[in-house]
Amino acid sequence: RQRFGRPFDRQMAGYRFFSSFEQAVDGLYLQVRFRTDFEGRSNVVERVIMYKDFDGRWRVIGYFLDLE
């Protein structure tokens, strides 16, 4: 992310819940997508993956950039 510079516009592009994630235990997962414009690159999709832990708290387990 640093190579693109700072984000200057970020809009939520959607979210979805699912029960399994590649190479992880089954459970409750949430993926949130953002369409972001950075200083050095525009129209990037950021994906944040979260897992609902045994104590009921959401924990971030992944952050991915999809370049379009």
PQR file of N, CA, C, O and H, with PARSE charges and radii, in Angstrom:
ATOM      1  N   ARG A   1       0.809  -1.185   0.000 -0.4000 1.5000
ATOM      2  CA  ARG A   1       0.000   0.000   0.000 -0.0000 2.0000
ATOM      3  C   ARG A   1       0.851   1.246   0.000  0.5500 1.7000
ATOM      4  O   ARG A   1       0.450   2.259  -0.573 -0.5500 1.4000
ATOM      5  N   GLN A   2       2.012   1.207   0.622 -0.4000 1.5000
ATOM      6  CA  GLN A   2       2.862   2.390   0.682 -0.0000 2.0000
ATOM      7  C   GLN A   2       3.312   2.846  -0.696  0.5500 1.7000
ATOM      8  O   GLN A   2       3.507   4.041  -0.919 -0.5500 1.4000
ATOM      9  H   GLN A   2       2.338   0.384   1.088  0.4000 1.0000
ATOM     10  N   ARG A   3       3.476   1.919  -1.614 -0.4000 1.5000
ATOM     11  CA  ARG A   3       3.955   2.315  -2.941 -0.0000 2.0000
ATOM     12  C   ARG A   3       2.941   3.159  -3.706  0.5500 1.7000
ATOM     13  O   ARG A   3       3.308   3.849  -4.658 -0.5500 1.4000
ATOM     14  H   ARG A   3       3.318   0.948  -1.432  0.4000 1.0000
ATOM     15  N   PHE A   4       1.659   3.115  -3.300 -0.4000 1.5000
ATOM     16  CA  PHE A   4       0.632   3.922  -3.953 -0.0000 2.0000
ATOM     17  C   PHE A   4       0.453   5.276  -3.291  0.5500 1.7000
ATOM     18  O   PHE A   4      -0.254   6.132  -3.824 -0.5500 1.4000
ATOM     19  H   PHE A   4       1.361   2.555  -2.527  0.4000 1.0000
ATOM     20  N   GLY A   5       1.066   5.485  -2.162 -0.4000 1.5000
ATOM     21  CA  GLY A   5       0.903   6.737  -1.436 -0.0000 2.0000
ATOM     22  C   GLY A   5      -0.296   6.684  -0.513  0.5500 1.7000
ATOM     23  O   GLY A   5      -0.833   5.615  -0.224 -0.5500 1.4000
ATOM     24  H   GLY A   5       1.640   4.790  -1.729  0.4000 1.0000
ATOM     25  N   ARG A   6      -0.701   7.838  -0.062 -0.4000 1.5000
ATOM     26  CA  ARG A   6      -1.807   7.930   0.884 -0.0000 2.0000
ATOM     27  C   ARG A   6      -3.148   7.839   0.162  0.5500 1.7000
ATOM     28  O   ARG A   6      -3.275   8.290  -0.976 -0.5500 1.4000
ATOM     29  H   ARG A   6      -0.265   8.707  -0.297  0.4000 1.0000
ATOM     30  N   PRO A   7      -4.149   7.256   0.821 -0.5600 1.5000
ATOM     31  CA  PRO A   7      -5.486   7.255   0.218  0.2800 2.0000
ATOM     32  C   PRO A   7      -6.113   8.645   0.341  0.5500 1.7000
ATOM     33  O   PRO A   7      -5.983   9.302   1.374 -0.5500 1.4000
ATOM     34  N   PHE A   8      -6.795   9.087  -0.724 -0.4000 1.5000
ATOM     35  CA  PHE A   8      -7.464  10.383  -0.622 -0.0000 2.0000
ATOM     36  C   PHE A   8      -8.964  10.278  -0.877  0.5500 1.7000
ATOM     37  O   PHE A   8      -9.692  11.250  -0.675 -0.5500 1.4000
ATOM     38  H   PHE A   8      -6.900   8.553  -1.563  0.4000 1.0000
ATOM     39  N   ASP A   9      -9.436   9.112  -1.317 -0.4000 1.5000
ATOM     40  CA  ASP A   9     -10.877   8.901  -1.445 -0.0000 2.0000
ATOM     41  C   ASP A   9     -11.145   7.415  -1.243  0.5500 1.7000
ATOM     42  O   ASP A   9     -10.507   6.569  -1.870 -0.5500 1.4000
ATOM     43  H   ASP A   9      -8.845   8.323  -1.480  0.4000 1.0000
ATOM     44  N   ARG A  10     -12.095   7.103  -0.362 -0.4000 1.5000
ATOM     45  CA  ARG A  10     -12.427   5.706  -0.073 -0.0000 2.0000
ATOM     46  C   ARG A  10     -13.938   5.605   0.090  0.5500 1.7000
ATOM     47  O   ARG A  10     -14.540   6.313   0.898 -0.5500 1.4000
ATOM     48  H   ARG A  10     -12.614   7.790   0.148  0.4000 1.0000
ATOM     49  N   GLN A  11     -14.533   4.719  -0.685 -0.4000 1.5000
ATOM     50  CA  GLN A  11     -15.972   4.488  -0.618 -0.0000 2.0000
ATOM     51  C   GLN A  11     -16.221   3.000  -0.382  0.5500 1.7000
ATOM     52  O   GLN A  11     -15.585   2.154  -1.010 -0.5500 1.4000
ATOM     53  H   GLN A  11     -14.044   4.145  -1.341  0.4000 1.0000
ATOM     54  N   MET A  12     -17.142   2.685   0.518 -0.4000 1.5000
ATOM     55  CA  MET A  12     -17.484   1.291   0.743 -0.0000 2.0000
ATOM     56  C   MET A  12     -18.179   0.748  -0.499  0.5500 1.7000
ATOM     57  O   MET A  12     -19.122   1.354  -1.009 -0.5500 1.4000
ATOM     58  H   MET A  12     -17.659   3.372   1.029  0.4000 1.0000
ATOM     59  N   ALA A  13     -17.709  -0.395  -0.980 -0.4000 1.5000
ATOM     60  CA  ALA A  13     -18.243  -0.976  -2.216 -0.0000 2.0000
ATOM     61  C   ALA A  13     -19.093  -2.209  -1.949  0.5500 1.7000
ATOM     62  O   ALA A  13     -19.652  -2.784  -2.882 -0.5500 1.4000
ATOM     63  H   ALA A  13     -16.943  -0.888  -0.566  0.4000 1.0000
ATOM     64  N   GLY A  14     -19.201  -2.622  -0.696 -0.4000 1.5000
ATOM     65  CA  GLY A  14     -20.052  -3.756  -0.378 -0.0000 2.0000
ATOM     66  C   GLY A  14     -19.445  -4.641   0.696  0.5500 1.7000
ATOM     67  O   GLY A  14     -18.309  -4.446   1.129 -0.5500 1.4000
ATOM     68  H   GLY A  14     -18.746  -2.155   0.063  0.4000 1.0000
ATOM     69  N   TYR A  15     -20.227  -5.604   1.107 -0.4000 1.5000
ATOM     70  CA  TYR A  15     -19.757  -6.565   2.103 -0.0000 2.0000
ATOM     71  C   TYR A  15     -20.516  -7.867   1.910  0.5500 1.7000
ATOM     72  O   TYR A  15     -21.577  -7.896   1.287 -0.5500 1.4000
ATOM     73  H   TYR A  15     -21.150  -5.762   0.755  0.4000 1.0000
ATOM     74  N   ARG A  16     -19.955  -8.946   2.454 -0.4000 1.5000
ATOM     75  CA  ARG A  16     -20.653 -10.222   2.428 -0.0000 2.0000
ATOM     76  C   ARG A  16     -20.168 -11.084   3.589  0.5500 1.7000
ATOM     77  O   ARG A  16     -19.012 -11.014   4.006 -0.5500 1.4000
ATOM     78  H   ARG A  16     -19.093  -8.923   2.960  0.4000 1.0000
ATOM     79  N   PHE A  17     -21.088 -11.897   4.092 -0.4000 1.5000
ATOM     80  CA  PHE A  17     -20.783 -12.859   5.130 -0.0000 2.0000
ATOM     81  C   PHE A  17     -20.600 -14.226   4.485  0.5500 1.7000
ATOM     82  O   PHE A  17     -21.245 -14.523   3.480 -0.5500 1.4000
ATOM     83  H   PHE A  17     -22.027 -11.954   3.753  0.4000 1.0000
ATOM     84  N   PHE A  18     -19.737 -15.056   5.041 -0.4000 1.5000
ATOM     85  CA  PHE A  18     -19.584 -16.420   4.558 -0.0000 2.0000
ATOM     86  C   PHE A  18     -19.088 -17.298   5.693  0.5500 1.7000
ATOM     87  O   PHE A  18     -18.641 -16.799   6.726 -0.5500 1.4000
ATOM     88  H   PHE A  18     -19.213 -14.815   5.858  0.4000 1.0000
ATOM     89  N   SER A  19     -19.168 -18.620   5.497 -0.4000 1.5000
ATOM     90  CA  SER A  19     -18.896 -19.544   6.597 -0.0000 2.0000
ATOM     91  C   SER A  19     -17.593 -20.316   6.455  0.5500 1.7000
ATOM     92  O   SER A  19     -17.187 -21.014   7.384 -0.5500 1.4000
ATOM     93  H   SER A  19     -19.531 -19.026   4.659  0.4000 1.0000
ATOM     94  N   SER A  20     -16.935 -20.203   5.314 -0.4000 1.5000
ATOM     95  CA  SER A  20     -15.633 -20.869   5.178 -0.0000 2.0000
ATOM     96  C   SER A  20     -14.697 -19.960   4.398  0.5500 1.7000
ATOM     97  O   SER A  20     -15.115 -19.172   3.549 -0.5500 1.4000
ATOM     98  H   SER A  20     -17.265 -19.636   4.560  0.4000 1.0000
ATOM     99  N   PHE A  21     -13.439 -20.095   4.711 -0.4000 1.5000
ATOM    100  CA  PHE A  21     -12.410 -19.262   4.093 -0.0000 2.0000
ATOM    101  C   PHE A  21     -11.232 -20.173   3.783  0.5500 1.7000
ATOM    102  O   PHE A  21     -10.919 -21.067   4.569 -0.5500 1.4000
ATOM    103  H   PHE A  21     -13.099 -20.734   5.400  0.4000 1.0000
ATOM    104  N   GLU A  22     -10.586 -19.963   2.668 -0.4000 1.5000
ATOM    105  CA  GLU A  22      -9.503 -20.837   2.220 -0.0000 2.0000
ATOM    106  C   GLU A  22      -8.466 -21.099   3.307  0.5500 1.7000
ATOM    107  O   GLU A  22      -7.918 -20.170   3.900 -0.5500 1.4000
ATOM    108  H   GLU A  22     -10.841 -19.237   2.029  0.4000 1.0000
ATOM    109  N   GLN A  23      -8.213 -22.359   3.552 -0.4000 1.5000
ATOM    110  CA  GLN A  23      -7.226 -22.826   4.523 -0.0000 2.0000
ATOM    111  C   GLN A  23      -7.463 -22.287   5.939  0.5500 1.7000
ATOM    112  O   GLN A  23      -6.511 -22.010   6.668 -0.5500 1.4000
ATOM    113  H   GLN A  23      -8.659 -23.114   3.070  0.4000 1.0000
ATOM    114  N   ALA A  24      -8.723 -22.143   6.319 -0.4000 1.5000
ATOM    115  CA  ALA A  24      -9.059 -21.680   7.672 -0.0000 2.0000
ATOM    116  C   ALA A  24     -10.217 -22.526   8.202  0.5500 1.7000
ATOM    117  O   ALA A  24     -10.912 -23.194   7.436 -0.5500 1.4000
ATOM    118  H   ALA A  24      -9.496 -22.368   5.726  0.4000 1.0000
ATOM    119  N   VAL A  25     -10.409 -22.490   9.489 -0.4000 1.5000
ATOM    120  CA  VAL A  25     -11.505 -23.245  10.097 -0.0000 2.0000
ATOM    121  C   VAL A  25     -12.843 -22.630   9.699  0.5500 1.7000
ATOM    122  O   VAL A  25     -12.928 -21.432   9.428 -0.5500 1.4000
ATOM    123  H   VAL A  25      -9.845 -21.947  10.111  0.4000 1.0000
ATOM    124  N   ASP A  26     -13.877 -23.450   9.666 -0.4000 1.5000
ATOM    125  CA  ASP A  26     -15.215 -22.936   9.397 -0.0000 2.0000
ATOM    126  C   ASP A  26     -15.661 -22.049  10.544  0.5500 1.7000
ATOM    127  O   ASP A  26     -15.305 -22.285  11.699 -0.5500 1.4000
ATOM    128  H   ASP A  26     -13.808 -24.423   9.886  0.4000 1.0000
ATOM    129  N   GLY A  27     -16.427 -21.047  10.228 -0.4000 1.5000
ATOM    130  CA  GLY A  27     -16.912 -20.100  11.221 -0.0000 2.0000
ATOM    131  C   GLY A  27     -17.651 -18.974  10.522  0.5500 1.7000
ATOM    132  O   GLY A  27     -18.114 -19.149   9.394 -0.5500 1.4000
ATOM    133  H   GLY A  27     -16.717 -20.855   9.290  0.4000 1.0000
ATOM    134  N   LEU A  28     -17.767 -17.844  11.154 -0.4000 1.5000
ATOM    135  CA  LEU A  28     -18.442 -16.694  10.567 -0.0000 2.0000
ATOM    136  C   LEU A  28     -17.395 -15.672  10.124  0.5500 1.7000
ATOM    137  O   LEU A  28     -16.623 -15.160  10.934 -0.5500 1.4000
ATOM    138  H   LEU A  28     -17.391 -17.702  12.070  0.4000 1.0000
ATOM    139  N   TYR A  29     -17.387 -15.389   8.835 -0.4000 1.5000
ATOM    140  CA  TYR A  29     -16.426 -14.462   8.239 -0.0000 2.0000
ATOM    141  C   TYR A  29     -17.187 -13.300   7.606  0.5500 1.7000
ATOM    142  O   TYR A  29     -18.349 -13.431   7.220 -0.5500 1.4000
ATOM    143  H   TYR A  29     -18.014 -15.804   8.177  0.4000 1.0000
ATOM    144  N   LEU A  30     -16.514 -12.177   7.510 -0.4000 1.5000
ATOM    145  CA  LEU A  30     -17.065 -10.989   6.872 -0.0000 2.0000
ATOM    146  C   LEU A  30     -15.992 -10.395   5.978  0.5500 1.7000
ATOM    147  O   LEU A  30     -14.854 -10.184   6.398 -0.5500 1.4000
ATOM    148  H   LEU A  30     -15.570 -12.070   7.823  0.4000 1.0000
ATOM    149  N   GLN A  31     -16.378 -10.127   4.728 -0.4000 1.5000
ATOM    150  CA  GLN A  31     -15.487  -9.429   3.804 -0.0000 2.0000
ATOM    151  C   GLN A  31     -16.092  -8.062   3.504  0.5500 1.7000
ATOM    152  O   GLN A  31     -17.248  -7.968   3.093 -0.5500 1.4000
ATOM    153  H   GLN A  31     -17.303 -10.297   4.387  0.4000 1.0000
ATOM    154  N   VAL A  32     -15.313  -7.009   3.709 -0.4000 1.5000
ATOM    155  CA  VAL A  32     -15.745  -5.645   3.402 -0.0000 2.0000
ATOM    156  C   VAL A  32     -14.860  -5.137   2.274  0.5500 1.7000
ATOM    157  O   VAL A  32     -13.635  -5.244   2.333 -0.5500 1.4000
ATOM    158  H   VAL A  32     -14.374  -7.086   4.043  0.4000 1.0000
ATOM    159  N   ARG A  33     -15.499  -4.579   1.242 -0.4000 1.5000
ATOM    160  CA  ARG A  33     -14.768  -4.061   0.080 -0.0000 2.0000
ATOM    161  C   ARG A  33     -14.887  -2.542   0.031  0.5500 1.7000
ATOM    162  O   ARG A  33     -15.944  -1.968   0.289 -0.5500 1.4000
ATOM    163  H   ARG A  33     -16.494  -4.492   1.194  0.4000 1.0000
ATOM    164  N   PHE A  34     -13.767  -1.914  -0.310 -0.4000 1.5000
ATOM    165  CA  PHE A  34     -13.717  -0.466  -0.481 -0.0000 2.0000
ATOM    166  C   PHE A  34     -13.107  -0.153  -1.842  0.5500 1.7000
ATOM    167  O   PHE A  34     -12.140  -0.792  -2.255 -0.5500 1.4000
ATOM    168  H   PHE A  34     -12.908  -2.380  -0.520  0.4000 1.0000
ATOM    169  N   ARG A  35     -13.667   0.821  -2.532 -0.4000 1.5000
ATOM    170  CA  ARG A  35     -13.059   1.330  -3.760 -0.0000 2.0000
ATOM    171  C   ARG A  35     -12.289   2.583  -3.354  0.5500 1.7000
ATOM    172  O   ARG A  35     -12.867   3.558  -2.874 -0.5500 1.4000
ATOM    173  H   ARG A  35     -14.453   1.340  -2.197  0.4000 1.0000
ATOM    174  N   THR A  36     -10.963   2.535  -3.557 -0.4000 1.5000
ATOM    175  CA  THR A  36     -10.081   3.567  -3.017 -0.0000 2.0000
ATOM    176  C   THR A  36      -9.231   4.194  -4.106  0.5500 1.7000
ATOM    177  O   THR A  36      -8.746   3.511  -5.008 -0.5500 1.4000
ATOM    178  H   THR A  36     -10.493   1.743  -3.947  0.4000 1.0000
ATOM    179  N   ASP A  37      -9.059   5.500  -4.011 -0.4000 1.5000
ATOM    180  CA  ASP A  37      -8.118   6.229  -4.858 -0.0000 2.0000
ATOM    181  C   ASP A  37      -6.947   6.651  -3.973  0.5500 1.7000
ATOM    182  O   ASP A  37      -7.124   7.341  -2.968 -0.5500 1.4000
ATOM    183  H   ASP A  37      -9.453   6.055  -3.279  0.4000 1.0000
ATOM    184  N   PHE A  38      -5.756   6.226  -4.365 -0.4000 1.5000
ATOM    185  CA  PHE A  38      -4.531   6.603  -3.672 -0.0000 2.0000
ATOM    186  C   PHE A  38      -3.852   7.722  -4.448  0.5500 1.7000
ATOM    187  O   PHE A  38      -4.231   8.003  -5.585 -0.5500 1.4000
ATOM    188  H   PHE A  38      -5.612   5.666  -5.181  0.4000 1.0000
ATOM    189  N   GLU A  39      -2.865   8.357  -3.857 -0.4000 1.5000
ATOM    190  CA  GLU A  39      -2.127   9.417  -4.545 -0.0000 2.0000
ATOM    191  C   GLU A  39      -1.508   8.909  -5.847  0.5500 1.7000
ATOM    192  O   GLU A  39      -1.534   9.602  -6.864 -0.5500 1.4000
ATOM    193  H   GLU A  39      -2.556   8.129  -2.933  0.4000 1.0000
ATOM    194  N   GLY A  40      -0.952   7.696  -5.811 -0.4000 1.5000
ATOM    195  CA  GLY A  40      -0.237   7.176  -6.977 -0.0000 2.0000
ATOM    196  C   GLY A  40      -1.009   6.208  -7.840  0.5500 1.7000
ATOM    197  O   GLY A  40      -0.507   5.781  -8.880 -0.5500 1.4000
ATOM    198  H   GLY A  40      -0.931   7.132  -4.985  0.4000 1.0000
ATOM    199  N   ARG A  41      -2.219   5.847  -7.441 -0.4000 1.5000
ATOM    200  CA  ARG A  41      -3.012   4.894  -8.234 -0.0000 2.0000
ATOM    201  C   ARG A  41      -4.477   5.048  -7.850  0.5500 1.7000
ATOM    202  O   ARG A  41      -4.813   5.170  -6.673 -0.5500 1.4000
ATOM    203  H   ARG A  41      -2.627   6.193  -6.596  0.4000 1.0000
ATOM    204  N   SER A  42      -5.333   5.040  -8.847 -0.4000 1.5000
ATOM    205  CA  SER A  42      -6.759   5.175  -8.567 -0.0000 2.0000
ATOM    206  C   SER A  42      -7.487   3.871  -8.875  0.5500 1.7000
ATOM    207  O   SER A  42      -6.950   2.968  -9.517 -0.5500 1.4000
ATOM    208  H   SER A  42      -5.060   4.941  -9.803  0.4000 1.0000
ATOM    209  N   ASN A  43      -8.712   3.804  -8.401 -0.4000 1.5000
ATOM    210  CA  ASN A  43      -9.597   2.670  -8.671 -0.0000 2.0000
ATOM    211  C   ASN A  43      -9.037   1.338  -8.167  0.5500 1.7000
ATOM    212  O   ASN A  43      -9.028   0.347  -8.897 -0.5500 1.4000
ATOM    213  H   ASN A  43      -9.148   4.537  -7.880  0.4000 1.0000
ATOM    214  N   VAL A  44      -8.578   1.321  -6.936 -0.4000 1.5000
ATOM    215  CA  VAL A  44      -8.062   0.116  -6.292 -0.0000 2.0000
ATOM    216  C   VAL A  44      -9.158  -0.425  -5.375  0.5500 1.7000
ATOM    217  O   VAL A  44      -9.829   0.347  -4.691 -0.5500 1.4000
ATOM    218  H   VAL A  44      -8.585   2.126  -6.343  0.4000 1.0000
ATOM    219  N   VAL A  45      -9.342  -1.737  -5.359 -0.4000 1.5000
ATOM    220  CA  VAL A  45     -10.301  -2.345  -4.446 -0.0000 2.0000
ATOM    221  C   VAL A  45      -9.533  -2.907  -3.255  0.5500 1.7000
ATOM    222  O   VAL A  45      -8.669  -3.771  -3.406 -0.5500 1.4000
ATOM    223  H   VAL A  45      -8.797  -2.364  -5.915  0.4000 1.0000
ATOM    224  N   GLU A  46      -9.863  -2.401  -2.068 -0.4000 1.5000
ATOM    225  CA  GLU A  46      -9.291  -2.930  -0.830 -0.0000 2.0000
ATOM    226  C   GLU A  46     -10.296  -3.919  -0.248  0.5500 1.7000
ATOM    227  O   GLU A  46     -11.490  -3.628  -0.167 -0.5500 1.4000
ATOM    228  H   GLU A  46     -10.565  -1.699  -1.946  0.4000 1.0000
ATOM    229  N   ARG A  47      -9.802  -5.093   0.157 -0.4000 1.5000
ATOM    230  CA  ARG A  47     -10.655  -6.097   0.789 -0.0000 2.0000
ATOM    231  C   ARG A  47     -10.128  -6.377   2.192  0.5500 1.7000
ATOM    232  O   ARG A  47      -8.950  -6.682   2.378 -0.5500 1.4000
ATOM    233  H   ARG A  47      -8.833  -5.329   0.090  0.4000 1.0000
ATOM    234  N   VAL A  48     -11.016  -6.269   3.171 -0.4000 1.5000
ATOM    235  CA  VAL A  48     -10.671  -6.570   4.551 -0.0000 2.0000
ATOM    236  C   VAL A  48     -11.485  -7.797   4.955  0.5500 1.7000
ATOM    237  O   VAL A  48     -12.711  -7.798   4.841 -0.5500 1.4000
ATOM    238  H   VAL A  48     -11.973  -6.021   3.020  0.4000 1.0000
ATOM    239  N   ILE A  49     -10.804  -8.841   5.427 -0.4000 1.5000
ATOM    240  CA  ILE A  49     -11.456 -10.070   5.856 -0.0000 2.0000
ATOM    241  C   ILE A  49     -11.414 -10.128   7.378  0.5500 1.7000
ATOM    242  O   ILE A  49     -10.359  -9.947   7.987 -0.5500 1.4000
ATOM    243  H   ILE A  49      -9.808  -8.841   5.519  0.4000 1.0000
ATOM    244  N   MET A  50     -12.568 -10.382   7.984 -0.4000 1.5000
ATOM    245  CA  MET A  50     -12.661 -10.481   9.438 -0.0000 2.0000
ATOM    246  C   MET A  50     -13.290 -11.810   9.831  0.5500 1.7000
ATOM    247  O   MET A  50     -14.051 -12.403   9.067 -0.5500 1.4000
ATOM    248  H   MET A  50     -13.424 -10.529   7.489  0.4000 1.0000
ATOM    249  N   TYR A  51     -12.960 -12.265  11.033 -0.4000 1.5000
ATOM    250  CA  TYR A  51     -13.463 -13.516  11.591 -0.0000 2.0000
ATOM    251  C   TYR A  51     -14.090 -13.226  12.948  0.5500 1.7000
ATOM    252  O   TYR A  51     -13.516 -12.502  13.762 -0.5500 1.4000
ATOM    253  H   TYR A  51     -12.341 -11.783  11.653  0.4000 1.0000
ATOM    254  N   LYS A  52     -15.280 -13.796  13.191 -0.4000 1.5000
ATOM    255  CA  LYS A  52     -15.910 -13.622  14.504 -0.0000 2.0000
ATOM    256  C   LYS A  52     -15.343 -14.685  15.431  0.5500 1.7000
ATOM    257  O   LYS A  52     -15.598 -15.878  15.264 -0.5500 1.4000
ATOM    258  H   LYS A  52     -15.747 -14.384  12.530  0.4000 1.0000
ATOM    259  N   ASP A  53     -14.576 -14.236  16.404 -0.4000 1.5000
ATOM    260  CA  ASP A  53     -13.848 -15.122  17.292 -0.0000 2.0000
ATOM    261  C   ASP A  53     -14.766 -15.737  18.349  0.5500 1.7000
ATOM    262  O   ASP A  53     -15.924 -15.339  18.477 -0.5500 1.4000
ATOM    263  H   ASP A  53     -14.370 -13.268  16.540  0.4000 1.0000
ATOM    264  N   PHE A  54     -14.255 -16.692  19.093 -0.4000 1.5000
ATOM    265  CA  PHE A  54     -15.036 -17.412  20.111 -0.0000 2.0000
ATOM    266  C   PHE A  54     -15.606 -16.489  21.181  0.5500 1.7000
ATOM    267  O   PHE A  54     -16.612 -16.816  21.810 -0.5500 1.4000
ATOM    268  H   PHE A  54     -13.315 -17.015  18.990  0.4000 1.0000
ATOM    269  N   ASP A  55     -14.970 -15.337  21.393 -0.4000 1.5000
ATOM    270  CA  ASP A  55     -15.455 -14.394  22.405 -0.0000 2.0000
ATOM    271  C   ASP A  55     -16.471 -13.396  21.845  0.5500 1.7000
ATOM    272  O   ASP A  55     -16.899 -12.482  22.550 -0.5500 1.4000
ATOM    273  H   ASP A  55     -14.153 -15.071  20.882  0.4000 1.0000
ATOM    274  N   GLY A  56     -16.856 -13.571  20.576 -0.4000 1.5000
ATOM    275  CA  GLY A  56     -17.854 -12.706  19.954 -0.0000 2.0000
ATOM    276  C   GLY A  56     -17.298 -11.449  19.325  0.5500 1.7000
ATOM    277  O   GLY A  56     -18.060 -10.635  18.805 -0.5500 1.4000
ATOM    278  H   GLY A  56     -16.509 -14.313  20.004  0.4000 1.0000
ATOM    279  N   ARG A  57     -15.980 -11.267  19.358 -0.4000 1.5000
ATOM    280  CA  ARG A  57     -15.353 -10.068  18.785 -0.0000 2.0000
ATOM    281  C   ARG A  57     -14.885 -10.357  17.361  0.5500 1.7000
ATOM    282  O   ARG A  57     -14.441 -11.462  17.047 -0.5500 1.4000
ATOM    283  H   ARG A  57     -15.360 -11.928  19.781  0.4000 1.0000
ATOM    284  N   TRP A  58     -14.994  -9.342  16.511 -0.4000 1.5000
ATOM    285  CA  TRP A  58     -14.510  -9.453  15.134 -0.0000 2.0000
ATOM    286  C   TRP A  58     -13.017  -9.160  15.111  0.5500 1.7000
ATOM    287  O   TRP A  58     -12.562  -8.175  15.693 -0.5500 1.4000
ATOM    288  H   TRP A  58     -15.354  -8.445  16.766  0.4000 1.0000
ATOM    289  N   ARG A  59     -12.259 -10.016  14.438 -0.4000 1.5000
ATOM    290  CA  ARG A  59     -10.807  -9.852  14.322 -0.0000 2.0000
ATOM    291  C   ARG A  59     -10.436  -9.799  12.839  0.5500 1.7000
ATOM    292  O   ARG A  59     -10.893 -10.622  12.046 -0.5500 1.4000
ATOM    293  H   ARG A  59     -12.629 -10.816  13.966  0.4000 1.0000
ATOM    294  N   VAL A  60      -9.612  -8.832  12.481 -0.4000 1.5000
ATOM    295  CA  VAL A  60      -9.134  -8.730  11.107 -0.0000 2.0000
ATOM    296  C   VAL A  60      -8.084  -9.818  10.880  0.5500 1.7000
ATOM    297  O   VAL A  60      -7.118  -9.932  11.634 -0.5500 1.4000
ATOM    298  H   VAL A  60      -9.241  -8.164  13.126  0.4000 1.0000
ATOM    299  N   ILE A  61      -8.290 -10.614   9.832 -0.4000 1.5000
ATOM    300  CA  ILE A  61      -7.346 -11.691   9.522 -0.0000 2.0000
ATOM    301  C   ILE A  61      -6.710 -11.528   8.146  0.5500 1.7000
ATOM    302  O   ILE A  61      -5.803 -12.280   7.790 -0.5500 1.4000
ATOM    303  H   ILE A  61      -9.075 -10.522   9.220  0.4000 1.0000
ATOM    304  N   GLY A  62      -7.177 -10.551   7.369 -0.4000 1.5000
ATOM    305  CA  GLY A  62      -6.582 -10.359   6.051 -0.0000 2.0000
ATOM    306  C   GLY A  62      -6.875  -9.003   5.461  0.5500 1.7000
ATOM    307  O   GLY A  62      -7.924  -8.409   5.712 -0.5500 1.4000
ATOM    308  H   GLY A  62      -7.914  -9.939   7.658  0.4000 1.0000
ATOM    309  N   TYR A  63      -5.933  -8.520   4.673 -0.4000 1.5000
ATOM    310  CA  TYR A  63      -6.081  -7.258   3.948 -0.0000 2.0000
ATOM    311  C   TYR A  63      -5.478  -7.475   2.569  0.5500 1.7000
ATOM    312  O   TYR A  63      -4.320  -7.877   2.451 -0.5500 1.4000
ATOM    313  H   TYR A  63      -5.081  -9.003   4.469  0.4000 1.0000
ATOM    314  N   PHE A  64      -6.254  -7.214   1.531 -0.4000 1.5000
ATOM    315  CA  PHE A  64      -5.819  -7.482   0.161 -0.0000 2.0000
ATOM    316  C   PHE A  64      -6.130  -6.271  -0.722  0.5500 1.7000
ATOM    317  O   PHE A  64      -7.104  -5.552  -0.499 -0.5500 1.4000
ATOM    318  H   PHE A  64      -7.194  -6.888   1.627  0.4000 1.0000
ATOM    319  N   LEU A  65      -5.281  -6.067  -1.725 -0.4000 1.5000
ATOM    320  CA  LEU A  65      -5.502  -5.038  -2.735 -0.0000 2.0000
ATOM    321  C   LEU A  65      -5.756  -5.719  -4.072  0.5500 1.7000
ATOM    322  O   LEU A  65      -4.978  -6.574  -4.495 -0.5500 1.4000
ATOM    323  H   LEU A  65      -4.490  -6.652  -1.906  0.4000 1.0000
ATOM    324  N   ASP A  66      -6.838  -5.344  -4.732 -0.4000 1.5000
ATOM    325  CA  ASP A  66      -7.144  -5.836  -6.062 -0.0000 2.0000
ATOM    326  C   ASP A  66      -6.996  -4.666  -7.024  0.5500 1.7000
ATOM    327  O   ASP A  66      -7.707  -3.667  -6.913 -0.5500 1.4000
ATOM    328  H   ASP A  66      -7.471  -4.650  -4.388  0.4000 1.0000
ATOM    329  N   LEU A  67      -6.078  -4.793  -7.960 -0.4000 1.5000
ATOM    330  CA  LEU A  67      -5.823  -3.715  -8.919 -0.0000 2.0000
ATOM    331  C   LEU A  67      -6.657  -3.939 -10.159  0.5500 1.7000
ATOM    332  O   LEU A  67      -6.679  -5.034 -10.721 -0.5500 1.4000
ATOM    333  H   LEU A  67      -5.501  -5.604  -8.051  0.4000 1.0000
ATOM    334  N   GLU A  68      -7.336  -2.906 -10.575 -0.4000 1.5000
ATOM    335  CA  GLU A  68      -8.189  -3.026 -11.767 -0.0000 2.0000
ATOM    336  C   GLU A  68      -7.635  -2.219 -12.900  0.5500 1.7000
ATOM    337  O   GLU A  68      -8.217  -2.197 -13.984 -0.5500 1.4000
ATOM    338  H   GLU A  68      -7.318  -2.017 -10.119  0.4000 1.0000
TER
END
